[in-house]
Amino acid sequence: MIRLGVLFGGRSGEHEISLMSAASVINAIDKSKYEVVQIGITREGEWYLYEGPTERIEDGSWEKEAKAALAANPEKYSLSVLGCGGNSLKQLIDFALPILHGPYGEDGTIQGMFEMIDIPYGGSGVTGAALTMDKILAKAVCERAGLPVGPYVALTIEDYKQRGPQLLQQIDSELRYPMFVKPSNMGSSVGITKVRAKEELEEAIVNAAKYDRRILVEEGIDCRELETAVLGNFHPQVSCVGEIIPSSEFYDYKAKYFDGGKSKLCIPADIPEEKAEEVREIAAKAYKVLDCCGYARVDFFMEKETGKILLNEINSIPGFTKYSMFPLLWEKEGISYPELIERIVRLGYEKYNVKNSR
């Protein structure tokens, strides 16, 4: 039986979302095929083995139970990632499934650690994870490949401190209002501000800088929000297209995870088939261009007036909660939640075997 290590929590601003996603994943895993090893990471970066119920993962109380177990039995519950004492990660698991959203989990850092200690894992490798996590780099690469993206301006907080007035003027002259200001390396709509006038730009930039030194300013688009899901390594399979009708002004953090399902997910989206096919085609191209593997969710805008399709971003570890588009899209395609996880594991082993065969 494969010892499947599910990693959750983490140091990013998306810690709570990771807990929700991981609880859903663990509940869906076929326990007749996999021995689940639950590995929690606190906001401070401490790693713990956790053997309690998934309900305590979702509400965050897993930490108290894991720390109590560690104090009672440090030989069993201590976790040393590189094997310097206690249990090494490679002794504990055969395969890693990181359900870690945002920095230190979705950005190539933990993927690099798995590569170094030779553990196969689910999802994109170092390059794909790093590129898709960084919105600025992902847009630049996709733009270079001829894929359609919306107007944007990229900056760093260091540049802004040195020449803030000039940057504000550049943004004001190059983009139309409303605009969206967001940290380049963050997901789940954390740190995003909708800006309606130049006077609001500075506060929005300062807010985004709380999460990342690299900041993206995008021109607001009067659009419909579309998403599709991808599975595969070298020959990706793309799902049908879904549409999000947010419960708030835009699909922000609260609307995504804490509105009790008030945001409407339409699967499949009510759009012409030629538009759906265009979305799927762009999704497959972006997936390959950004060196993604395993699975991802690809987000799009469709301009209401023109019907033009614009690539928004790729999420290499998309949400897995009961409200999340990724598992729902594959369910529509006839792939159940347990089968979806099994495919992700198989794809991880395929990627690992191909790399090691060289």
C-alpha positions, -999 to +999 in steps of 0.1 A: +000+000+000+013+034-009+020+057+020+005+090+008+017+120+026-008+149+025+008+182+034-014+210+046-013+244+063+019+263+056+033+298+060+013+317+034-017+339+037-037+310+023-032+288+053-069+285+061-078+276+026-051+248+026-067+233+057-102+233+040-088+218+008-067+192+026-096+180+047-117+175+016-088+156-002-082+133+028-119+124+031-120+115-006-088+093-007-095+056-012-082+042+021-081+007+006-053+019-018-035+045+002-023+048+038-027+085+045+000+102+064-012+137+076+016+163+078+006+197+091+028+228+088+020+258+111+021+294+101+055+296+117+068+268+095+068+240+121+061+205+108+040+180+127+026+145+122-011+145+129-032+114+134-065+129+144-098+134+126-100+156+095-126+179+112-098+193+133-077+200+103-105+221+087-111+242+119-074+246+127-075+228+161-052+200+147-021+219+159-030+215+196-035+178+192-003+173+172+018+192+196+004+173+226+012+140+208+047+153+201+053+160+238+040+126+248+059+106+221+087+127+205+103+096+189+071+089+169+058+124+162+089+145+156+095+152+120+129+161+105+125+169+068+161+162+059+166+133+084+187+151+110+168+135+139+134+121+146+115+107+116+128+117+082+102+125+056+115+098+033+110+072+060+074+082+065+060+085+030+063+070-004+046+099-023+039+135-013+007+153-021+012+190-012-022+207-007-004+240+002-017+271-015+004+302-020+041+308-011+062+280+004+039+254-011+027+264-046+057+283-057+084+257-063+100+258-029+086+226-015+088+209-049+125+216-048+128+200-014+110+168-027+134+167-057+164+170-034+153+142-011+140+121-040+103+118-031+078+116-060+050+142-056+018+154-072+015+184-093+039+206-112+077+206-108+099+234-096+097+255-128+060+251-135+051+258-099+073+289-097+061+303-130+024+299-123+027+313-088+043+345-100+016+363-119+040+388-135+063+361-149+034+339-160+019+368-180+053+377-195+059+341-207+024+337-220+025+370-238+058+360-254+041+328-266+014+348-283-014+340-258-039+367-251-036+385-217-051+418-205-033+451-201-011+453-170+018+472-153+043+454-131+064+470-103+083+463-072+079+479-038+115+490-040+109+509-073+078+524-058+096+538-028+122+554-051+099+568-078+063+564-066+049+595-083+063+585-117+049+550-114+015+562-103+015+585-134+025+556-156-002+533-143-028+561-146-018+568-182-015+532-194-045+516-178-081+524-175-102+524-143-113+504-125-080+485-119-071+456-097-039+458-077-026+424-064+006+408-050+023+388-078+029+357-056-004+350-039-036+333-047-072+329-034-076+367-042-056+375-010-043+411-010-063+422-040-079+457-041-103+472-067-092+507-075-116+532-091-095+564-091-059+575-090-063+586-054-069+550-043-038+535-061-012+542-034-032+525-006-038+495-028-001+491-036+008+493+001-018+467+008-005+443-019+031+449-006+021+432+027+021+399+008+048+403-018+075+428-029+064+423-066+031+439-075+008+436-104-017+462-116-043+450-141-069+469-160-104+460-150-124+442-177-161+441-180-162+404-183-175+370-175-152+348-154-145+314-169-124+285-156-113+251-169-093+223-154-064+204-168-050+169-160-018+154-175+019+157-180+029+157-216-005+153-232-029+173-211-066+166-209-088+197-206-122+197-189-154+215-199-156+252-192-173+266-160-184+301-152-183+319-119-210+344-109-196+359-077-217+368-047-197+400-042-185+427-066-157+404-077-146+369-069-126+378-038-114+357-009-147+358+010-168+350-021-145+320-029-146+303+005-168+319+031-201+329+015-217+295+021-220+287-016-238+319-026-214+325-055-229+306-084-208+280-104-223+272-138-210+239-152-208+239-181-207+277-188-235+290-210-213+302-238-210+293-275-192+260-282-166+278-303-157+300-273-155+270-250-132+253-275-110+285-277-107+285-239-097+248-238-071+254-266-055+284-248-056+265-215-036+235-230-011+259-246-005+279-215-002+246-194+026+235-217+043+269-221+045+273-183+058+237-179+029+225-158+025+188-148-001+168-131-030+191-128-040+228-127-069+251-130-068+278-157-088+311-153-100+333-181-120+365-188-144+368-216-152+404-225-190+409-223-191+434-253-167+417-277-166+380-265-128+382-266-111+356-245-082+367-222-060+344-201-060+354-165-039+330-145-030+293-138-033+277-104-010+247-101-025+237-067-062+248-071-087+248-043-102+214-034-130+225-011-166+214-016-172+248-034-141+246-056-144+246-094-115+221-101-131+189-087-166+200-098-154+204-134-139+169-134-170+155-118-190+169-147-166+149-170-174+117-151-142+116-129-151+112-092-132+129-065-114+097-054-105+089-090-092+124-095-068+121-066-057+087-079-049+102-113-029+129-098-008+103-079-003+083-111+008+114-130+032+122-102+048+088-105+049+091-143+067+125-140+091+110-114+099+079-135+105+099-167+129+123-149+148+095-132+151+074-163+176+100-176 
